[in-house]
Amino acid sequence: MQAVQQAFTLFQQGRIGAAKRALQTVIDKPPSKHAEHKANHLMGACLVREAFFDQGVEHLRRAARLAPRDPQVKYDLAQALQLAGRLDECEQAARSALAINPNHAESLALQAAISQSKGEHEAAVEILDAARSRGVDHPALAVALAGSASRVGREQEAIETLQRYARDARVPPAHRQELLFQIATLLDKLGRTDEAFDALTVANTAVPVQHDPSVDDRLADEIIACWTSERLRSLPRGRDASRKPVFVIGMPRSGTTLVENILDAHPDVHAAGELMELPTIYARLFPRGKPLAESLKTFTERDAAAAAGEYLAALNAIDPNAKHVIDKRPHNFIYLGLIPILFPGARVIHTTRDPRDTCLSCYFRNFLTGFAWTTDLRWIASFYRLYARLMDHWRLAIPDSGVPFHMLEVSYEDILADQESASRRLLDFVNLDWSDDVLSFHERNRPARTLHVDQVGMPVYTTSRAKWKRYEKHLKPLLDALAPVLDDRD
């Protein structure tokens, strides 16, 4: 238990790798059932923090089996399943937590969020109001109410409730951070821009994180130096020309989810969310501890066939009957050179958006895992420059290599201006017949694949276009750091 406590302290400090190493000794040789339960519970939380959701789920399931009457483990399992996009299992785990403790606040909030993900905002509010009438008092309920407040006309009530919790010194920093993000979002919707940005600034500094922008530069330098057109031309290639994979890439908050939702409304498409398969395969083929140039030299036809087979098997396991399965992991732009090598028939859709709106939207979002760079305007600009440099490189290097490559670039602003024309371009690109369903994707009676519910059940809307102008006086650090990108754009 001393090792578990040490790991918990490391976890709170953000030292996830060290926490995992401390926990592994307990998991390998557990001294007691209680220690094994606690170690697996915390290991699951560590893996979820690193965005290894499926692996986190396995440890949390083990912890739940060891402590079947612990509602917090059931809740943490439900949250991990939600992040993995496994919403049916998420709902079942949340119900299991509430069967143990009907007043478990976080599980009640998650149950409300599940209703929100289905567009059922009145039902979500009923869950929350009933909980509060029973005396359940927890910041998670306030956060859940914020998710429906704008749909049911209760914005001011939600803001006041969130502010009450945010002022409470007993609320942990991570919870306070989420409260402040919700306050900022609601204030923004009410047009109270200065108040919204003040809340946003505090939110982004509520939990200390570290990001080194020089790492962004070094990563871009290495990829550009190693993934040249000559290297791409010489690499062994996969032989399976399957068109099943469709990759949607771009900066986070650039319209990737909107494109995914439009395509997912087509009967021949299955949107799988943000899969970890491609970065996992890339990390195994080209480990960070070894120079990329050396790993590329030892890449074989057998490696290509095995990697392609592994990825396609994962897609078939998700939906064996879908003509196309969408992998909407925005960061796959980092690994873009590998996609045509493994999948000569795959389609790649690159979403673009005004850099200022994209970066501001990242600053507004409380990303749960792996996005420390979104908490500082200069860091966001640094990451955007990494993205822009790599996309400029791929646009030249891959076509020049002669490797079969199919990429469509679609502008978020163009979709807002004319959804039907943009949707027709998307369907033509992936070789699908027209379906009117794609124009009414927001009317589908099916859960969203994540529980970020700001657009669930809503059609394409234009309120976020040129939003940065409303905040321009607050954005000098961002705009200055983005200047090279903006100059190129102009």
DAVEN-V76384 format. One record per backbone hydrogen bond with DSSP energy under -0.5 kcal/mol. CO is the residue of the C=O (numbers start at 0). NH is the residue of the N-H. If there is no record, write none. Layout:
co = [CO:CO]
nh = [NH:NH]
//
This chain:
co = [0:1:2:3:4:5:6:7:8:9:10:13:14:15:16:17:18:19:20:21:22:22:23:24:26:31:32:33:34:35:36:37:38:39:40:41:42:43:44:45:46:47:48:50:51:52:53:54:55:56:57:58:59:60:61:62:64:66:68:69:70:71:72:73:74:75:76:77:78:79:80:81:84:85:86:87:88:89:90:91:92:93:94:95:96:100:102:103:104:105:106:107:108:109:110:111:112:113:114:114:115:116:118:119:120:121:122:123:124:125:126:127:128:129:130:130:131:137:137:138:139:140:141:142:143:143:144:144:145:147:147:148:148:148:153:154:155:156:157:158:159:160:161:162:164:166:167:171:172:173:174:175:176:177:178:179:180:181:182:183:184:185:186:187:190:191:192:193:194:195:196:197:198:199:200:201:202:205:210:211:211:212:212:213:214:215:216:217:218:219:220:221:222:225:227:228:229:230:238:243:244:245:245:246:246:248:250:254:255:256:257:258:259:260:261:262:265:267:267:269:269:272:272:275:276:277:278:279:280:281:286:290:290:291:292:293:295:299:300:301:302:303:304:305:306:307:308:309:310:311:312:313:314:323:324:325:325:326:326:327:328:329:329:330:331:332:334:334:335:335:336:337:338:340:342:346:347:347:348:348:349:351:353:354:355:356:357:358:359:360:361:364:370:371:372:375:376:377:378:379:380:381:382:383:384:385:386:387:388:389:390:391:392:392:393:393:395:396:397:397:397:398:404:405:407:407:409:410:411:412:413:417:418:419:420:421:422:423:424:425:426:427:434:435:435:436:437:439:440:443:450:454:461:463:465:466:466:467:468:470:470:471:474:475:476:477:478:479:481:481:482:483:484:485]
nh = [4:5:6:7:8:9:10:11:12:14:13:15:18:19:20:21:22:23:24:25:25:26:27:28:29:35:36:37:38:39:40:41:42:43:44:45:46:47:48:49:51:50:369:52:55:56:57:58:59:60:61:62:63:64:65:66:67:69:70:73:74:75:76:77:78:79:80:81:82:83:85:84:86:89:90:91:92:93:94:95:96:97:98:99:100:103:104:107:108:109:110:111:112:113:114:115:116:117:117:119:118:447:120:123:124:125:126:127:128:129:130:131:132:133:133:135:134:140:141:142:143:144:145:146:146:147:147:148:149:150:151:151:152:153:157:158:159:160:161:162:163:164:165:166:167:168:170:175:176:177:178:179:180:181:182:183:184:185:186:187:188:189:191:190:192:195:196:197:198:199:200:201:202:203:204:204:205:207:212:214:215:215:216:217:218:219:220:221:222:223:224:225:226:227:231:232:233:234:240:324:346:247:326:248:348:350:253:258:259:260:261:262:263:264:264:265:268:322:323:271:325:274:327:279:280:281:282:283:284:285:289:293:294:295:296:297:298:303:304:305:306:307:308:309:310:311:312:313:314:315:316:317:318:269:245:271:327:247:328:329:331:249:332:333:334:335:337:338:338:339:340:341:342:237:345:246:349:407:248:350:409:411:357:358:359:360:361:362:363:364:364:366:373:374:375:379:380:381:382:383:384:385:386:387:388:389:390:391:392:393:394:395:395:396:397:398:399:400:400:401:402:401:406:347:349:409:351:414:415:416:417:421:422:423:424:425:426:427:428:429:431:430:437:438:439:439:440:442:443:445:452:457:464:466:468:469:470:470:471:473:474:474:478:479:480:481:482:482:484:485:486:487:488:489]
//
